[in-house]
Amino acid sequence: MSPTPKYITATEAVACVQSGNRVFIHGSAATPVHLVKALQQRYNELRDVELVSITNMGDIDFMDPLYAKSFFFNSLFVSANTRAVANSADGDYVPIFLSQIPQLFRQDILPVDVALVQVSPPDAHGFCSLGTSVDVARAAVDTAKIVVAQVNPQMPRTHGDGFLHLNQIHSLVWQDTPLPEVDYSSKTSDAIMQIGKNVASLIEDGATLQMGIGSIPDQVLQNLTGHKDLGIHTEMLSDGVIPLIESGVINNRRKKLNVGRSVTGFMLGTRRLYDFVNDNPQIRVMDIAYVNDTSVIRQNPRATAINSAIEIDLTGQVCADSIGTYQYSGIGGQMDFIRGASLSDRGRPIIALPSLTSKGLSRIVASLKPGAGVVTTRGHVHWVVTEFGMVDLFGKNLKQRGRALISIAHPSHREALERAFFERYKVQ
């Protein structure tokens, strides 16, 4: 018989946090905003509390000067509302593959004192679900000394690795609140639409797809309605897969692992997505150490990884996490899937990016900005796609790569790139 849940206030629940503790914050749509705000209200009592998290969402201010002596934000993946603090004296960023973050917790490299998570209400057997984000949260709750859960009836109950029994939770806080939503379906441009068509043309029937959220993945998915027997094994899931699953284009029939099931580590989208995955056995939300394991990814045939970049140089080095020295996001799972797809039978790792920034600068550059981080090395990069075409750099030497990348750069920047190419190699 399951225990009867006993709910307390957020203020009472976060009273367990002590100065010097390391506190894990559940991420993305599962960010427990109510608990985080209650913790921040204890700034007068606390000192040197380290907050660790991947992507955070919701109305949370981590840069208030009141919190400077109380909290240090040690980001494992920088997001919009943690970007300022991660680039300040009151925070920092840990460069790490998404697949290996669970090791930080399980091997006591970053032992967790308190985990703040958001879960679905307990079922008849006393099991809650980590819902939209199992990812690194599974390892955090398994290893944390104390688990505090914000229980939200609007959090979907998802199948996979996310079940958490009431016996594993030390404090429960009831909070009925909408989850954050993101919709990229209306955020597009002619360039993005063409990139979507270009990438879709590289995807074969029977492929197993990994793609993130954003206007490019959304456009790719919109161009797959004529494909057959596609599968999903991805670190994150968004709304664009729903019509393809409902129509049978995505059926996971030809996968070698998790046949008939779409696998993800977390999801982020609109309420339609959260309702679609609720108690849906077709969707498995799993530990990111499994989802992003290269040895797992490669087992599915035609694994096709679609990722983006901030800039790429003429040798094929991909910067996807920083603008010069400014930490913009993180390594995440790009390398996990680029490598896994490249080792898969007929797999295709793809870097897709618009040729220009919002300011009209070329994303294909002679050299990366000083201080820029290389996420995907030139030894790992294969396909690169812009609105002006597609090139496969695998097996090409440096001169061949440079010429190929110039051919898909924006026409207004090709002459400057050709000059840089000549200065480097002394050939036309």
MIGUGU-834951 format. One record per residue (C-alpha): residue number from 0; chain; residue in one letter; x, y, z. Coordinates in steps of 0.001 Angstrom, whole numbers, plus 500000, padded with zeros to 6 digits. Layout:
<tilos>
{NUM 'A' 'a' {X Y Z}}
...
</tilos>
This chain:
<tilos>
{0 'A' 'm' {500000 500000 500000}}
{1 'A' 's' {501423 503386 498997}}
{2 'A' 'p' {502011 506055 501650}}
{3 'A' 't' {499586 508966 501866}}
{4 'A' 'p' {501283 512075 500480}}
{5 'A' 'k' {501777 514899 502966}}
{6 'A' 'y' {502258 518334 501481}}
{7 'A' 'i' {504062 521259 503086}}
{8 'A' 't' {504867 524799 501946}}
{9 'A' 'a' {507815 525592 499693}}
{10 'A' 't' {509364 527641 502497}}
{11 'A' 'e' {509206 524666 504838}}
{12 'A' 'a' {510550 522306 502178}}
{13 'A' 'v' {513673 524307 501290}}
{14 'A' 'a' {514558 524827 504950}}
{15 'A' 'c' {516667 521669 504582}}
{16 'A' 'v' {519245 523544 502476}}
{17 'A' 'q' {522286 524607 504484}}
{18 'A' 's' {525199 526934 503736}}
{19 'A' 'g' {527846 525196 501647}}
{20 'A' 'n' {525370 522716 500125}}
{21 'A' 'r' {525239 521783 496464}}
{22 'A' 'v' {521661 522006 495167}}
{23 'A' 'f' {520505 520412 491896}}
{24 'A' 'i' {517711 522202 490007}}
{25 'A' 'h' {515528 520155 487637}}
{26 'A' 'g' {515678 521611 484114}}
{27 'A' 's' {513787 522783 481041}}
{28 'A' 'a' {509975 522581 481285}}
{29 'A' 'a' {510377 520808 484643}}
{30 'A' 't' {512189 523706 486334}}
{31 'A' 'p' {510629 523913 489854}}
{32 'A' 'v' {510265 527693 489836}}
{33 'A' 'h' {508200 527768 493046}}
{34 'A' 'l' {510905 525933 495004}}
{35 'A' 'v' {513781 527965 493536}}
{36 'A' 'k' {512108 531248 494457}}
{37 'A' 'a' {511491 530001 497993}}
{38 'A' 'l' {515159 529069 498268}}
{39 'A' 'q' {516248 532482 497010}}
{40 'A' 'q' {514218 534113 499770}}
{41 'A' 'r' {516625 532585 502263}}
{42 'A' 'y' {519533 534678 500937}}
{43 'A' 'n' {520005 536380 504317}}
{44 'A' 'e' {520573 533032 506069}}
{45 'A' 'l' {522610 531142 503456}}
{46 'A' 'r' {526166 531451 502196}}
{47 'A' 'd' {528072 529668 499428}}
{48 'A' 'v' {525227 527473 498193}}
{49 'A' 'e' {526183 526018 494807}}
{50 'A' 'l' {523344 525636 492316}}
{51 'A' 'v' {523862 523107 489500}}
{52 'A' 's' {521571 522626 486538}}
{53 'A' 'i' {521300 522241 482798}}
{54 'A' 't' {518734 524394 480928}}
{55 'A' 'n' {516473 526441 483212}}
{56 'A' 'm' {513150 527993 482264}}
{57 'A' 'g' {510604 530171 483983}}
{58 'A' 'd' {510546 533528 485699}}
{59 'A' 'i' {513668 533223 487864}}
{60 'A' 'd' {516227 535982 488416}}
{61 'A' 'f' {519665 534568 489194}}
{62 'A' 'm' {521451 537927 488853}}
{63 'A' 'd' {519854 539875 491705}}
{64 'A' 'p' {522788 541427 493673}}
{65 'A' 'l' {521093 540274 496889}}
{66 'A' 'y' {522015 536683 496002}}
{67 'A' 'a' {525712 537235 495289}}
{68 'A' 'k' {527063 536001 498649}}
{69 'A' 's' {524416 533343 499032}}
{70 'A' 'f' {524409 531461 495728}}
{71 'A' 'f' {526944 530463 493068}}
{72 'A' 'f' {525427 529147 489828}}
{73 'A' 'n' {527572 526343 488377}}
{74 'A' 's' {525898 525719 485034}}
{75 'A' 'l' {526179 522406 483186}}
{76 'A' 'f' {524441 523960 480151}}
{77 'A' 'v' {523822 527680 479869}}
{78 'A' 's' {520314 528886 478997}}
{79 'A' 'a' {518677 532286 478521}}
{80 'A' 'n' {517936 532971 482192}}
{81 'A' 't' {521342 531714 483399}}
{82 'A' 'r' {523489 533283 480657}}
{83 'A' 'a' {524202 536475 482589}}
{84 'A' 'v' {525103 534738 485845}}
{85 'A' 'a' {527217 532067 484123}}
{86 'A' 'n' {529311 534834 482555}}
{87 'A' 's' {529670 536755 485824}}
{88 'A' 'a' {531730 536454 489009}}
{89 'A' 'd' {528741 534699 490615}}
{90 'A' 'g' {528632 531748 488221}}
{91 'A' 'd' {530506 529627 485732}}
{92 'A' 'y' {530120 526841 483186}}
{93 'A' 'v' {531351 523230 483230}}
{94 'A' 'p' {532307 522022 479715}}
{95 'A' 'i' {530998 518450 479525}}
{96 'A' 'f' {529162 516088 477195}}
{97 'A' 'l' {525518 515758 478192}}
{98 'A' 's' {525949 511969 478315}}
{99 'A' 'q' {528552 512266 481070}}
{100 'A' 'i' {526806 514672 483438}}
{101 'A' 'p' {525264 511746 485373}}
{102 'A' 'q' {528817 510576 486120}}
{103 'A' 'l' {529455 513828 487978}}
{104 'A' 'f' {526697 512874 490415}}
{105 'A' 'r' {527132 509104 490542}}
{106 'A' 'q' {530929 509223 490977}}
{107 'A' 'd' {530811 511986 493618}}
{108 'A' 'i' {532656 514478 491450}}
{109 'A' 'l' {529761 516876 492074}}
{110 'A' 'p' {527886 515143 494924}}
{111 'A' 'v' {524367 516522 495362}}
{112 'A' 'd' {523143 517480 498827}}
{113 'A' 'v' {519623 518549 497841}}
{114 'A' 'a' {517718 517929 494580}}
{115 'A' 'l' {514823 520273 493737}}
{116 'A' 'v' {512591 518594 491150}}
{117 'A' 'q' {509108 518891 489660}}
{118 'A' 'v' {507015 515741 489314}}
{119 'A' 's' {503576 514468 488385}}
{120 'A' 'p' {501170 513539 491223}}
{121 'A' 'p' {501672 510046 492696}}
{122 'A' 'd' {499717 507222 491108}}
{123 'A' 'a' {497834 504513 493012}}
{124 'A' 'h' {501128 502778 493777}}
{125 'A' 'g' {502883 505870 495094}}
{126 'A' 'f' {504983 506583 492011}}
{127 'A' 'c' {505485 510109 490712}}
{128 'A' 's' {507126 510827 487357}}
{129 'A' 'l' {509946 513217 486491}}
{130 'A' 'g' {507718 514008 483540}}
{131 'A' 't' {509158 516156 480797}}
{132 'A' 's' {512800 515870 481922}}
{133 'A' 'v' {514423 512619 483013}}
{134 'A' 'd' {517793 513441 481380}}
{135 'A' 'v' {520338 514191 484158}}
{136 'A' 'a' {517648 514414 486848}}
{137 'A' 'r' {517539 510623 487207}}
{138 'A' 'a' {521122 510512 488477}}
{139 'A' 'a' {520572 513588 490648}}
{140 'A' 'v' {517591 512142 492540}}
{141 'A' 'd' {519246 508735 492841}}
{142 'A' 't' {522300 510216 494552}}
{143 'A' 'a' {521007 513301 496399}}
{144 'A' 'k' {520942 513158 500190}}
{145 'A' 'i' {517586 514994 500180}}
{146 'A' 'v' {514949 515173 497422}}
{147 'A' 'v' {512370 517984 497474}}
{148 'A' 'a' {509555 517671 494920}}
{149 'A' 'q' {507186 520265 493536}}
{150 'A' 'v' {504118 518168 492669}}
{151 'A' 'n' {502224 519584 489720}}
{152 'A' 'p' {499027 518058 488277}}
{153 'A' 'q' {499928 519718 484951}}
{154 'A' 'm' {503147 517703 484696}}
{155 'A' 'p' {502635 514712 482368}}
{156 'A' 'r' {503239 511211 483655}}
{157 'A' 't' {505797 509802 481241}}
{158 'A' 'h' {507009 506242 480676}}
{159 'A' 'g' {510659 505241 480904}}
{160 'A' 'd' {513250 505905 483605}}
{161 'A' 'g' {511485 508762 485355}}
{162 'A' 'f' {509417 507044 488037}}
{163 'A' 'l' {510138 508158 491579}}
{164 'A' 'h' {508401 506579 494584}}
{165 'A' 'l' {507106 508700 497452}}
{166 'A' 'n' {509531 506835 499720}}
{167 'A' 'q' {512398 508446 497802}}
{168 'A' 'i' {511066 511975 498307}}
{169 'A' 'h' {511709 513796 501570}}
{170 'A' 's' {509339 516765 501079}}
{171 'A' 'l' {506331 517348 498834}}
{172 'A' 'v' {505003 520761 497799}}
{173 'A' 'w' {501747 520994 495841}}
{174 'A' 'q' {501825 523608 493066}}
{175 'A' 'd' {499263 523580 490259}}
{176 'A' 't' {500895 525713 487574}}
{177 'A' 'p' {501280 525694 483766}}
{178 'A' 'l' {504550 524371 482379}}
{179 'A' 'p' {506715 526707 480267}}
{180 'A' 'e' {505899 526468 476576}}
{181 'A' 'v' {508005 527071 473459}}
{182 'A' 'd' {506582 527194 469919}}
{183 'A' 'y' {508908 527614 466938}}
{184 'A' 's' {506375 526753 464243}}
{185 'A' 's' {505773 530416 463385}}
{186 'A' 'k' {509407 531542 463771}}
{187 'A' 't' {510891 530962 460357}}
{188 'A' 's' {512373 532661 457315}}
{189 'A' 'd' {513052 531841 453680}}
{190 'A' 'a' {516567 530721 454645}}
{191 'A' 'i' {515316 528435 457423}}
{192 'A' 'm' {512675 526947 455151}}
{193 'A' 'q' {515304 526131 452524}}
{194 'A' 'i' {517621 524603 455138}}
{195 'A' 'g' {514715 522418 456250}}
{196 'A' 'k' {514263 521160 452680}}
{197 'A' 'n' {517998 520595 452227}}
{198 'A' 'v' {518349 518590 455431}}
{199 'A' 'a' {515197 516568 454748}}
{200 'A' 's' {516675 515523 451387}}
{201 'A' 'l' {519557 513860 453269}}
{202 'A' 'i' {517244 511756 455445}}
{203 'A' 'e' {516588 508246 454157}}
{204 'A' 'd' {513550 506063 454782}}
{205 'A' 'g' {514148 503953 457892}}
{206 'A' 'a' {516414 506567 459481}}
{207 'A' 't' {516541 507060 463248}}
{208 'A' 'l' {516451 510780 463988}}
{209 'A' 'q' {518030 513037 466589}}
{210 'A' 'm' {517107 516691 466487}}
{211 'A' 'g' {516685 519481 468961}}
{212 'A' 'i' {514240 522322 469274}}
{213 'A' 'g' {514192 525404 467121}}
{214 'A' 's' {513052 526657 463767}}
{215 'A' 'i' {515459 524461 461763}}
{216 'A' 'p' {514377 521110 463301}}
{217 'A' 'd' {510751 522217 462980}}
{218 'A' 'q' {511210 522904 459267}}
{219 'A' 'v' {513019 519603 458754}}
{220 'A' 'l' {510131 517714 460339}}
{221 'A' 'q' {507602 519538 458177}}
{222 'A' 'n' {509431 518207 455108}}
{223 'A' 'l' {509325 514545 456158}}
{224 'A' 't' {505660 513791 455503}}
{225 'A' 'g' {506554 511665 452467}}
{226 'A' 'h' {509112 509526 454301}}
{227 'A' 'k' {508560 506006 455614}}
{228 'A' 'd' {509436 504052 458749}}
{229 'A' 'l' {511352 506782 460577}}
{230 'A' 'g' {512445 506333 464175}}
{231 'A' 'i' {513252 508679 467036}}
{232 'A' 'h' {516219 508371 469393}}
{233 'A' 't' {516964 511908 470509}}
{234 'A' 'e' {518085 513848 473544}}
{235 'A' 'm' {515025 516100 473240}}
{236 'A' 'l' {511577 516023 471709}}
{237 'A' 's' {509361 518854 470444}}
{238 'A' 'd' {505911 519349 468899}}
{239 'A' 'g' {507060 518725 465332}}
{240 'A' 'v' {507113 514947 465811}}
{241 'A' 'i' {503433 514690 466773}}
{242 'A' 'p' {501856 514749 463273}}
{243 'A' 'l' {504551 512373 461986}}
{244 'A' 'i' {503837 509880 464782}}
{245 'A' 'e' {500075 510199 464309}}
{246 'A' 's' {500375 509640 460542}}
{247 'A' 'g' {502710 506651 460939}}
{248 'A' 'v' {505721 508281 459244}}
{249 'A' 'i' {507489 507855 462577}}
{250 'A' 'n' {506764 504311 463739}}
{251 'A' 'n' {510196 503163 465039}}
{252 'A' 'r' {509655 499884 463198}}
{253 'A' 'r' {513173 499601 461783}}
{254 'A' 'k' {515151 500468 464891}}
{255 'A' 'k' {517344 497852 466539}}
{256 'A' 'l' {516746 499185 470067}}
{257 'A' 'n' {513409 500224 471599}}
{258 'A' 'v' {511491 499000 468564}}
{259 'A' 'g' {508126 500748 468307}}
{260 'A' 'r' {509095 503391 470845}}
{261 'A' 's' {510335 506964 470436}}
{262 'A' 'v' {513160 507565 472889}}
{263 'A' 't' {514124 510939 474366}}
{264 'A' 'g' {515884 512375 477395}}
{265 'A' 'f' {513608 515377 477802}}
{266 'A' 'm' {510981 517366 475923}}
{267 'A' 'l' {510118 520997 475447}}
{268 'A' 'g' {507245 522426 473459}}
{269 'A' 't' {503632 523469 473847}}
{270 'A' 'r' {500818 522073 475957}}
{271 'A' 'r' {499894 519915 472985}}
{272 'A' 'l' {503194 518033 473361}}
{273 'A' 'y' {502828 517618 477129}}
{274 'A' 'd' {499312 516212 476652}}
{275 'A' 'f' {500510 513941 473830}}
{276 'A' 'v' {503232 512299 475932}}
{277 'A' 'n' {501085 511946 479062}}
{278 'A' 'd' {500818 508237 479888}}
{279 'A' 'n' {501752 507454 476268}}
{280 'A' 'p' {503572 504099 475997}}
{281 'A' 'q' {504900 505070 472546}}
{282 'A' 'i' {507220 507598 474217}}
{283 'A' 'r' {510066 506588 476511}}
{284 'A' 'v' {511804 509358 478468}}
{285 'A' 'm' {515098 507958 479697}}
{286 'A' 'd' {518323 508587 481574}}
{287 'A' 'i' {520583 510731 479393}}
{288 'A' 'a' {523532 508442 480167}}
{289 'A' 'y' {521683 505847 478080}}
{290 'A' 'v' {520035 508084 475481}}
{291 'A' 'n' {523254 509896 474566}}
{292 'A' 'd' {525593 506919 474860}}
{293 'A' 't' {527485 506659 471563}}
{294 'A' 's' {527500 502852 471803}}
{295 'A' 'v' {523683 502937 472009}}
{296 'A' 'i' {523127 505557 469301}}
{297 'A' 'r' {525245 503676 466761}}
{298 'A' 'q' {523170 500484 467072}}
{299 'A' 'n' {520165 502008 465306}}
{300 'A' 'p' {520496 501971 461495}}
{301 'A' 'r' {520822 505213 459541}}
{302 'A' 'a' {521149 507268 462722}}
{303 'A' 't' {520777 510849 461503}}
{304 'A' 'a' {521883 513591 463877}}
{305 'A' 'i' {520818 517155 463082}}
{306 'A' 'n' {522535 519865 465101}}
{307 'A' 's' {523317 523528 464648}}
{308 'A' 'a' {526233 525892 465222}}
{309 'A' 'i' {527126 529472 465993}}
{310 'A' 'e' {529964 529435 463455}}
{311 'A' 'i' {532186 527020 461548}}
{312 'A' 'd' {535659 527719 460204}}
{313 'A' 'l' {537045 526733 456817}}
{314 'A' 't' {538702 523611 458228}}
{315 'A' 'g' {535412 522323 459657}}
{316 'A' 'q' {535777 523258 463335}}
{317 'A' 'v' {532296 523823 464776}}
{318 'A' 'c' {531668 526341 467539}}
{319 'A' 'a' {528215 525714 468993}}
{320 'A' 'd' {528430 526923 472587}}
{321 'A' 's' {530090 530337 472752}}
{322 'A' 'i' {530408 533690 471009}}
{323 'A' 'g' {534115 534255 471405}}
{324 'A' 't' {534735 534014 475145}}
{325 'A' 'y' {531073 534653 476016}}
{326 'A' 'q' {529438 531413 477120}}
{327 'A' 'y' {526139 531227 475236}}
{328 'A' 's' {524951 527645 475736}}
{329 'A' 'g' {526932 524427 476211}}
{330 'A' 'i' {528431 521351 474623}}
{331 'A' 'g' {525235 519442 475349}}
{332 'A' 'g' {524694 516317 473307}}
{333 'A' 'q' {526006 517498 469941}}
{334 'A' 'm' {529186 515437 470058}}
{335 'A' 'd' {527410 512421 471551}}
{336 'A' 'f' {525146 512232 468508}}
{337 'A' 'i' {527585 513442 465855}}
{338 'A' 'r' {529915 510617 466855}}
{339 'A' 'g' {527145 508054 467339}}
{340 'A' 'a' {525589 508806 463944}}
{341 'A' 's' {528950 508642 462192}}
{342 'A' 'l' {529454 505100 463537}}
{343 'A' 's' {525933 503934 462690}}
{344 'A' 'd' {525297 501821 459581}}
{345 'A' 'r' {524660 504459 456862}}
{346 'A' 'g' {524385 507107 459560}}
{347 'A' 'r' {524565 510825 458775}}
{348 'A' 'p' {525831 513488 461181}}
{349 'A' 'i' {524602 516905 460022}}
{350 'A' 'i' {525449 520452 461121}}
{351 'A' 'a' {522759 522807 459785}}
{352 'A' 'l' {523031 526567 460130}}
{353 'A' 'p' {521912 529739 458356}}
{354 'A' 's' {524702 531338 456337}}
{355 'A' 'l' {524268 534656 458170}}
{356 'A' 't' {523818 535865 461742}}
{357 'A' 's' {520956 538219 462589}}
{358 'A' 'k' {523451 541070 462061}}
{359 'A' 'g' {524401 539930 458576}}
{360 'A' 'l' {527761 538410 459521}}
{361 'A' 's' {528901 535153 457947}}
{362 'A' 'r' {528588 532041 460091}}
{363 'A' 'i' {531154 530344 457860}}
{364 'A' 'v' {534398 532062 458836}}
{365 'A' 'a' {538091 531904 458016}}
{366 'A' 's' {538904 531377 461712}}
{367 'A' 'l' {536758 531055 464802}}
{368 'A' 'k' {536555 534070 467090}}
{369 'A' 'p' {539324 534267 469715}}
{370 'A' 'g' {538246 532241 472734}}
{371 'A' 'a' {535498 530372 470873}}
{372 'A' 'g' {534921 526810 472027}}
{373 'A' 'v' {535191 523927 469553}}
{374 'A' 'v' {532279 521578 470227}}
{375 'A' 't' {532541 519366 467148}}
{376 'A' 't' {536108 518933 465968}}
{377 'A' 'r' {537117 518923 462324}}
{378 'A' 'g' {537818 515213 462737}}
{379 'A' 'h' {534189 514549 463642}}
{380 'A' 'v' {532306 516830 461251}}
{381 'A' 'h' {530622 515304 458187}}
{382 'A' 'w' {527686 517069 456514}}
{383 'A' 'v' {527307 520848 456701}}
{384 'A' 'v' {524101 522437 455409}}
{385 'A' 't' {523073 526053 454793}}
{386 'A' 'e' {520305 527522 452663}}
{387 'A' 'f' {522815 527559 449785}}
{388 'A' 'g' {523565 523860 449715}}
{389 'A' 'm' {525014 520766 451355}}
{390 'A' 'v' {528613 519542 451547}}
{391 'A' 'd' {530121 516401 453042}}
{392 'A' 'l' {533541 517126 454591}}
{393 'A' 'f' {534273 513527 455589}}
{394 'A' 'g' {537504 512359 453965}}
{395 'A' 'k' {538289 515766 452493}}
{396 'A' 'n' {541596 517514 453046}}
{397 'A' 'l' {541837 521075 454359}}
{398 'A' 'k' {541868 522743 450955}}
{399 'A' 'q' {538915 520680 449738}}
{400 'A' 'r' {536996 521512 452907}}
{401 'A' 'g' {537658 525207 452529}}
{402 'A' 'r' {536442 525267 448946}}
{403 'A' 'a' {533351 523210 449830}}
{404 'A' 'l' {532363 525456 452717}}
{405 'A' 'i' {532886 528635 450680}}
{406 'A' 's' {530457 527222 448110}}
{407 'A' 'i' {527607 527183 450653}}
{408 'A' 'a' {528481 530480 452362}}
{409 'A' 'h' {526358 533557 451701}}
{410 'A' 'p' {527326 535045 448311}}
{411 'A' 's' {528074 538439 449853}}
{412 'A' 'h' {530832 536870 451979}}
{413 'A' 'r' {532388 534427 449531}}
{414 'A' 'e' {534946 536872 448133}}
{415 'A' 'a' {536322 537631 451611}}
{416 'A' 'l' {536468 533923 452412}}
{417 'A' 'e' {538261 533221 449132}}
{418 'A' 'r' {540871 535872 450005}}
{419 'A' 'a' {541408 534279 453424}}
{420 'A' 'f' {541671 530872 451767}}
{421 'A' 'f' {544355 532182 449390}}
{422 'A' 'e' {546313 533842 452204}}
{423 'A' 'r' {546389 530562 454089}}
{424 'A' 'y' {547101 528113 451280}}
{425 'A' 'k' {548536 530354 448525}}
{426 'A' 'v' {546292 528690 445945}}
{427 'A' 'q' {543137 529909 444242}}
</tilos>
